């Protein structure tokens, strides 16, 4: 039926985006399947299920017994998930429950780590749907009930059709929900979909988090997710994995929104600037190949040590990419790797040299929840190395700047300050690869100067 794929996709990306979820609340989920997936996490001490329809829970046990079956979990608890001692089922209105229980709570240990909304679809044309998705008071109560690193996930209905108009017209409830969430104070938002849930369309889910730490876990690699599953998920009596479909590779497929979501987003009016400028290499822009460039010593102020820079061997007209074939294979040090280099560098001399190399030639960013570094692996790295003691050009608006990165500063700023942006989420690795474009005609013999941040210390 696809229910397992649907519920694993709803629950586990958000649960693993939190480092240690202990207190979880489920809005809806009367069939019990969402609770079933939550209880598979051994870190969970209390799982609240707020379901207004008690009759639905009873009927689901009778007619959909597998949806709420916890009998295979290796723990001393009842077979029916609803009766698990870690579960606390509340048959009440969700808005009332959140306001009454968390309106005045400030102690982080009493707040919720993860909230999972498995209620009506945003596009459902019923009054209660508006109360869930367009109610600023309710959404504020969800935000207030989350702990400092809290995560909220919402199933937000079917993915838009590829030819659909902007969702401000085609799915107003979903558009309004996203707008509400962006204003509440969340720092990270991720849209993803699952195509195997047995529904008529790929199904969309939206994850938001209160702190930037969730981004680090969200973009964890497959091995890191697989290790987290091994460490956190309860064993089963049969010895099989409690997760039938979710693993590190599945999570990797959720890390970026779908192409159709990006396409529909770009049908906003007026067209968002990033839709025109940040979607990969532009086919119409010509390329100045690597053989047009050379590395040689540049001129420095008197008394400073010689430095090498990147120079044009031939005339390069305005509006050319700069050696894109050399920019697509950068050295990328994710947050955990870079942190390890720094920590071990205190004792291992060779790692000190590696750290110096990344500091001198790399571009640092924290958009994935931790400090990461990207270094060009070709002679393009010398674009970022043309002087000591602040003798380089660093501003886009000066006439001395020959070349700027079209994406890596302008749209990194957008990416860091915008929560919902499928374009930049899908293309956020592209800026790290360069995409430099000449801003004026560059004569043979001129140095290629960038306005990226440059290390300026001299030996």
C-alpha positions as CSV (number, residue, x, y, z in Angstrom):
1,X,0.0,0.0,0.0
2,X,3.0,2.3,0.4
3,X,2.1,3.3,4.0
4,X,5.5,2.2,5.4
5,X,7.3,4.3,2.8
6,X,5.0,7.3,3.5
7,X,5.4,7.1,7.3
8,X,9.2,6.4,7.3
9,X,9.6,9.4,5.0
10,X,7.5,11.6,7.3
11,X,9.2,10.6,10.6
12,X,12.9,9.7,10.2
13,X,14.4,12.6,8.3
14,X,13.2,15.0,11.0
15,X,14.1,12.6,13.9
16,X,17.7,12.2,12.6
17,X,17.9,16.0,12.0
18,X,17.8,16.3,15.8
19,X,20.9,14.9,17.7
20,X,19.0,13.4,20.6
21,X,15.2,13.5,20.4
22,X,13.7,12.6,23.7
23,X,10.2,14.3,23.7
24,X,8.1,14.0,20.5
25,X,4.6,15.1,19.7
26,X,2.5,13.9,16.9
27,X,-0.5,16.0,15.6
28,X,-3.0,13.5,14.1
29,X,-1.7,10.1,13.0
30,X,-4.8,8.3,14.4
31,X,-3.9,5.1,12.5
32,X,-0.9,4.7,14.8
33,X,1.8,4.3,12.1
34,X,3.5,7.6,12.8
35,X,3.8,6.7,16.5
36,X,5.1,3.2,15.4
37,X,8.0,4.9,13.6
38,X,8.7,7.3,16.4
39,X,8.9,4.5,19.0
40,X,11.7,2.8,17.0
41,X,14.1,5.5,18.3
42,X,15.6,4.4,21.6
43,X,16.3,8.0,22.5
44,X,12.5,8.7,22.8
45,X,11.3,8.9,26.4
46,X,7.9,10.4,25.7
47,X,5.8,10.3,22.5
48,X,2.6,12.3,22.7
49,X,-0.1,11.6,20.0
50,X,-2.7,14.3,19.9
51,X,-5.6,12.9,17.9
52,X,-9.1,14.4,18.1
53,X,-10.9,11.3,16.8
54,X,-10.7,8.5,19.3
55,X,-13.1,6.4,17.2
56,X,-10.5,6.5,14.3
57,X,-7.8,5.0,16.6
58,X,-10.1,2.1,17.6
59,X,-11.2,1.4,14.1
60,X,-7.7,1.5,12.8
61,X,-6.7,-1.1,15.4
62,X,-9.4,-3.4,14.2
63,X,-9.1,-2.9,10.5
64,X,-5.5,-1.7,10.0
65,X,-3.6,-3.7,12.7
66,X,-0.3,-3.6,11.0
67,X,-0.2,0.2,11.1
68,X,0.1,0.3,14.9
69,X,2.0,-3.0,15.5
70,X,5.0,-2.7,17.7
71,X,5.3,-6.4,18.5
72,X,8.6,-6.9,16.7
73,X,10.5,-4.2,18.7
74,X,13.0,-5.7,21.1
75,X,11.6,-4.0,24.2
76,X,9.3,-5.2,27.0
77,X,6.1,-3.4,26.0
78,X,2.6,-4.2,24.6
79,X,2.2,-5.2,21.0
80,X,-0.1,-2.3,20.3
81,X,1.9,0.9,19.9
82,X,-0.8,3.0,21.5
83,X,-0.3,1.1,24.8
84,X,3.5,1.5,24.8
85,X,4.6,3.0,28.1
86,X,6.5,5.7,26.2
87,X,3.4,6.7,24.4
88,X,0.9,9.2,25.7
89,X,-2.2,9.5,23.6
90,X,-4.4,12.6,24.0
91,X,-7.8,12.7,22.5
92,X,-8.3,16.4,22.2
93,X,-7.9,19.4,19.9
94,X,-4.3,20.0,19.0
95,X,-4.5,23.8,19.3
96,X,-5.9,23.6,22.8
97,X,-3.4,21.0,23.9
98,X,-0.3,23.0,22.7
99,X,-1.5,26.3,24.2
100,X,-2.6,24.8,27.5
101,X,0.6,22.6,28.0
102,X,3.3,24.8,26.6
103,X,2.0,28.4,26.8
104,X,4.1,29.2,29.9
105,X,6.9,26.5,29.7
106,X,10.4,27.9,29.5
107,X,12.4,25.0,30.8
108,X,14.1,23.5,27.8
109,X,14.1,20.0,29.3
110,X,10.3,20.1,29.3
111,X,9.9,21.4,25.8
112,X,9.5,19.1,22.7
113,X,12.4,18.1,20.5
114,X,10.4,17.0,17.5
115,X,6.8,17.8,16.4
116,X,5.3,15.7,13.6
117,X,2.2,17.0,11.8
118,X,0.4,14.1,10.2
119,X,-3.0,15.7,9.9
120,X,-5.1,16.9,6.9
121,X,-3.4,17.9,3.6
122,X,-3.1,21.7,3.2
123,X,-5.1,21.6,-0.1
124,X,-8.1,20.0,1.6
125,X,-11.0,22.4,1.4
126,X,-12.4,21.9,4.9
127,X,-12.6,24.4,7.8
128,X,-10.3,22.4,10.1
129,X,-7.6,22.5,7.5
130,X,-7.5,26.3,7.6
131,X,-7.4,26.0,11.4
132,X,-4.2,23.9,11.1
133,X,-2.3,25.6,8.4
134,X,-3.4,29.2,8.3
135,X,-3.8,29.8,12.0
136,X,-1.0,32.0,13.2
137,X,-1.8,31.3,16.9
138,X,-1.6,27.6,16.4
139,X,1.7,27.7,14.4
140,X,3.1,30.1,17.1
141,X,2.2,27.6,19.8
142,X,4.1,24.9,17.9
143,X,7.2,27.1,17.7
144,X,7.0,28.0,21.3
145,X,6.7,24.4,22.4
146,X,9.9,23.4,20.7
147,X,13.3,23.2,22.5
148,X,16.3,25.2,21.4
149,X,17.3,22.7,18.8
150,X,13.7,21.6,18.1
151,X,12.5,20.3,14.7
152,X,9.0,20.5,13.1
153,X,8.0,18.3,10.1
154,X,4.7,18.7,8.3
155,X,3.3,16.6,5.5
156,X,2.2,19.2,3.0
157,X,0.4,17.2,0.3
158,X,1.1,16.2,-3.2
159,X,4.0,17.6,-5.3
160,X,2.9,20.2,-7.8
161,X,2.4,19.2,-11.4
162,X,5.3,20.2,-13.6
163,X,3.0,22.6,-15.5
164,X,1.3,24.1,-12.4
165,X,1.3,27.8,-11.8
166,X,2.9,29.4,-8.8
167,X,1.5,28.0,-5.6
168,X,0.3,31.4,-4.6
169,X,-2.5,30.5,-7.1
170,X,-2.5,26.7,-7.2
171,X,-2.1,25.8,-3.5
172,X,-2.8,28.9,-1.4
173,X,-2.8,27.0,1.9
174,X,0.6,25.5,1.4
175,X,2.0,28.9,0.3
176,X,0.4,30.6,3.3
177,X,1.8,27.9,5.6
178,X,5.4,28.4,4.3
179,X,5.0,32.2,4.6
180,X,3.8,31.8,8.3
181,X,6.7,29.5,9.1
182,X,9.3,31.8,7.7
183,X,8.1,34.6,9.9
184,X,8.1,32.6,13.2
185,X,11.9,32.5,13.7
186,X,12.9,29.1,12.3
187,X,16.5,29.2,10.9
188,X,16.4,26.3,8.5
189,X,13.7,24.9,6.1
190,X,13.9,21.8,3.8
191,X,11.3,20.6,1.3
192,X,11.6,17.0,0.2
193,X,9.3,14.3,-1.4
194,X,8.7,10.6,-1.4
195,X,7.4,8.9,-4.6
196,X,6.6,5.4,-3.2
197,X,3.9,6.2,-0.7
198,X,1.1,4.6,-2.8
199,X,-0.5,8.0,-3.5
200,X,-1.5,9.6,-6.7
201,X,1.5,12.0,-6.7
202,X,4.9,12.2,-5.1
203,X,4.3,13.4,-1.6
204,X,5.9,16.6,-0.1
205,X,7.2,17.1,3.4
206,X,8.5,20.2,5.0
207,X,11.1,20.2,7.8
208,X,11.9,23.4,9.8
209,X,14.3,23.8,12.7
210,X,14.9,26.4,15.4
211,X,18.7,26.2,15.3
212,X,21.2,25.9,12.5
213,X,22.5,22.7,14.0
214,X,19.9,20.7,12.2
215,X,21.5,21.6,8.8
216,X,24.6,19.7,9.8
217,X,22.6,16.6,10.5
218,X,20.3,17.1,7.5
219,X,23.3,17.1,5.1
220,X,25.1,14.2,6.8
221,X,26.5,11.7,4.4
222,X,25.2,8.2,3.8
223,X,27.8,6.6,6.2
224,X,27.0,9.0,9.0
225,X,23.2,8.3,8.6
226,X,23.8,4.6,8.5
227,X,25.9,4.8,11.7
228,X,23.2,6.9,13.4
229,X,20.6,4.3,12.5
230,X,22.7,1.5,14.0
231,X,23.2,3.5,17.2
232,X,19.7,4.8,17.7
233,X,17.1,2.4,16.2
234,X,15.8,-0.3,18.5
235,X,16.7,-3.9,17.5
236,X,13.9,-6.3,16.5
237,X,13.0,-9.7,17.7
238,X,13.5,-11.2,14.2
239,X,17.0,-9.6,13.9
240,X,15.9,-7.6,10.8
241,X,16.2,-3.8,10.6
242,X,13.2,-2.0,12.1
243,X,13.4,0.3,9.1
244,X,12.3,-1.2,5.9
245,X,13.1,1.5,3.4
246,X,14.9,4.4,5.2
247,X,18.7,4.3,5.2
248,X,21.6,6.6,4.4
249,X,21.0,6.5,0.6
250,X,17.3,7.2,1.1
251,X,18.1,10.2,3.3
252,X,20.6,11.5,0.6
253,X,17.7,11.6,-1.8
254,X,15.7,13.7,0.6
255,X,18.4,16.4,1.1
256,X,17.3,18.5,-1.9
257,X,13.9,19.5,-3.2
258,X,12.5,18.1,-6.4
259,X,13.0,19.7,-9.8
260,X,9.3,20.3,-10.2
261,X,9.2,22.2,-6.9
262,X,12.0,24.4,-8.2
263,X,10.2,24.9,-11.5
264,X,6.9,25.9,-9.9
265,X,8.7,28.2,-7.4
266,X,10.2,30.1,-10.4
267,X,6.8,30.8,-11.8
268,X,6.3,33.4,-9.0
269,X,5.7,36.9,-10.3
270,X,7.9,38.8,-10.6
271,X,10.4,36.0,-11.3
272,X,12.8,35.6,-8.4
273,X,16.3,36.8,-9.3
274,X,17.9,33.5,-8.4
275,X,15.8,31.7,-11.0
276,X,17.5,33.8,-13.7
277,X,21.0,33.5,-12.3
278,X,21.7,30.5,-10.1
279,X,20.7,27.3,-11.9
280,X,23.9,25.9,-13.1
281,X,26.2,27.1,-15.9
282,X,24.4,29.2,-18.4
283,X,24.7,27.6,-21.9
284,X,24.9,31.0,-23.7
285,X,27.9,32.2,-21.7
286,X,31.2,31.4,-23.5
287,X,34.1,29.9,-21.6
288,X,37.7,31.0,-21.3
289,X,39.6,27.6,-21.1
290,X,42.4,26.8,-18.7
291,X,45.0,27.0,-21.5
292,X,44.3,30.8,-21.7
293,X,45.6,31.2,-18.1
294,X,48.9,30.8,-16.4
295,X,50.3,31.1,-12.9
296,X,53.2,33.4,-12.2
297,X,54.6,35.7,-9.6
298,X,52.7,39.0,-9.2
299,X,54.0,42.4,-8.1
300,X,53.7,43.2,-4.4
301,X,54.5,46.1,-2.1
302,X,58.1,46.7,-1.3
303,X,59.3,44.3,1.4
304,X,56.6,41.7,1.1
305,X,57.3,38.2,0.0
306,X,56.7,37.2,-3.7
307,X,53.2,35.7,-4.3
308,X,51.8,33.8,-7.2
309,X,48.7,34.9,-9.1
310,X,46.6,33.8,-12.0
311,X,47.2,35.8,-15.2
312,X,45.6,35.9,-18.7
313,X,47.8,34.6,-21.5
314,X,45.5,36.0,-24.1
315,X,42.9,38.7,-24.3
316,X,39.7,37.6,-22.6
317,X,36.5,39.5,-23.4
318,X,33.9,40.6,-20.9
319,X,31.2,38.1,-20.1
320,X,33.2,34.9,-20.3
321,X,33.3,32.1,-17.7
322,X,36.8,31.5,-16.3
323,X,37.8,27.9,-16.9
324,X,34.7,26.1,-15.7
325,X,36.3,22.8,-16.6
326,X,38.8,23.5,-13.8
327,X,36.1,24.6,-11.3
328,X,33.9,21.5,-11.1
329,X,36.1,19.3,-8.9
330,X,36.9,21.3,-5.8
331,X,38.3,19.9,-2.6
332,X,35.4,20.0,-0.2
333,X,36.0,19.7,3.6
334,X,32.6,19.2,5.3
335,X,32.2,20.5,8.9
336,X,33.1,17.3,10.7
337,X,36.2,16.8,8.5
338,X,37.4,20.4,8.9
339,X,36.9,20.2,12.6
340,X,38.9,17.0,12.8
341,X,41.8,18.7,10.8
342,X,41.9,21.6,13.3
343,X,41.7,19.3,16.4
344,X,44.3,16.8,15.2
345,X,46.5,19.5,13.7
346,X,47.5,20.5,17.2
347,X,49.4,17.2,17.5
348,X,50.1,16.2,13.8
349,X,52.4,18.5,12.0
350,X,51.3,17.5,8.5
351,X,47.7,18.4,9.3
352,X,48.9,21.8,10.4
353,X,50.2,22.2,6.8
354,X,46.8,21.0,5.5
355,X,45.0,23.6,7.7
356,X,47.3,26.3,6.5
357,X,46.6,25.3,2.9
358,X,42.8,25.4,3.4
359,X,43.0,28.7,5.3
360,X,45.2,30.3,2.5
361,X,43.3,29.1,-0.5
362,X,39.9,28.0,0.7
363,X,36.4,29.6,0.9
364,X,34.8,29.1,4.2
365,X,31.1,28.9,4.8
366,X,28.7,27.8,7.6
367,X,25.5,27.3,5.4
368,X,25.4,23.5,6.3
369,X,25.3,24.1,10.1
370,X,29.1,24.0,10.7
371,X,32.3,25.6,9.4
372,X,33.2,24.0,6.0
373,X,35.9,24.8,3.5
374,X,36.0,24.5,-0.3
375,X,39.3,24.8,-2.2
376,X,39.7,25.0,-6.0
377,X,41.7,21.9,-7.1
378,X,43.1,23.6,-10.2
379,X,45.2,26.7,-10.9
380,X,42.0,28.6,-10.2
381,X,43.0,28.5,-6.5
382,X,45.5,31.3,-7.4
383,X,42.6,33.6,-8.1
384,X,42.3,33.8,-4.3
385,X,46.0,34.4,-3.7
386,X,47.3,37.8,-5.0
387,X,48.9,39.7,-2.2
388,X,49.8,40.1,1.4
389,X,48.8,42.7,4.0
390,X,45.5,43.5,2.3
391,X,47.1,44.4,-1.1
392,X,44.3,42.7,-3.1
393,X,41.0,44.0,-4.5
394,X,38.0,42.9,-2.6
395,X,35.0,44.9,-3.8
396,X,32.7,44.3,-6.7
397,X,32.2,48.1,-7.4
398,X,35.8,49.0,-7.9
399,X,37.1,49.5,-11.4
400,X,40.2,47.4,-10.5
401,X,38.2,44.2,-10.1
402,X,38.5,42.1,-13.2
403,X,36.4,39.2,-12.2
404,X,33.7,38.2,-9.7
405,X,31.9,35.1,-8.8
406,X,28.4,35.5,-10.2
407,X,27.0,33.2,-7.6
408,X,29.3,32.6,-4.7
409,X,28.8,35.9,-2.8
410,X,25.5,37.4,-4.1
411,X,23.5,34.2,-3.8
412,X,25.3,32.8,-0.8
413,X,23.9,35.8,1.0
414,X,20.4,35.0,-0.3
415,X,20.9,31.4,0.7
416,X,21.9,32.3,4.3
417,X,19.0,34.7,4.8
418,X,16.2,32.9,3.0
419,X,14.4,29.8,4.5
420,X,12.3,28.6,1.6
421,X,14.1,28.7,-1.7
422,X,14.1,25.5,-3.8
423,X,16.3,27.0,-6.4
424,X,19.2,27.7,-4.0
425,X,18.6,24.5,-2.0
426,X,18.9,22.5,-5.2
427,X,22.0,24.4,-6.4
428,X,23.7,25.2,-3.2
429,X,26.7,23.0,-4.2
430,X,27.1,24.9,-7.5
431,X,28.4,28.1,-5.9
432,X,31.3,26.2,-4.3
433,X,32.5,25.3,-7.7
434,X,33.2,28.8,-8.8
435,X,31.2,30.1,-11.7
436,X,33.5,33.1,-12.2
437,X,32.6,35.5,-15.0
438,X,34.8,38.3,-16.4
439,X,33.3,41.7,-15.6
440,X,35.3,43.6,-18.3
441,X,37.7,43.0,-21.1
442,X,40.9,41.5,-19.6
443,X,44.1,42.1,-21.6
444,X,46.9,39.5,-22.0
445,X,49.3,39.7,-19.0
446,X,46.7,41.1,-16.6
447,X,46.1,39.3,-13.3
448,X,42.7,37.7,-12.6
449,X,41.4,39.3,-9.4
450,X,38.5,38.1,-7.4
451,X,36.6,39.8,-4.6
452,X,36.2,36.7,-2.5
453,X,37.6,36.8,1.1
454,X,41.3,36.2,0.9
455,X,43.8,35.2,3.6
456,X,46.1,38.1,4.1
457,X,48.8,36.9,6.6
458,X,52.4,36.8,5.4
459,X,55.2,34.8,6.8
